[in-house]
Amino acid sequence: MNLKINLPVYSEELGLQSSWEPGFEIAVKVTYSEAVISANKQGLISLAKQLLILAQDEAPTGSHFHLDETNALGPESISLILEKR
């Protein structure tokens, strides 16, 4: 599978800009001692895009996306933070 994706470039003025595929669905739950991220195709591509945005050389250490029920995740999801080390 080949995908061509356009990512917003990090800038000091705008900071991180997220990019989501139309129709994405993502849920994060904890079962026993495991975190489970489940998503449809658009959700998986969207998560990959957020990680690639963080991986840009221009994005400083500590840059992060905070995802929760009010921001990108489905109902009853626990929060998920994607952070660049």
GIURCOR-V991891 format. One record per helix or strand of 3 or more residues. SS is the DSSP state (H for helix, E for strand). FROM is the first residue (numbers start at 1). TO is the last residue. If there is no record, write none. Layout:
[[SS/FROM/TO] [SS/FROM/TO]]
This chain:
[[E/26/31] [E/34/39] [H/41/55] [E/64/68] [E/80/83]]
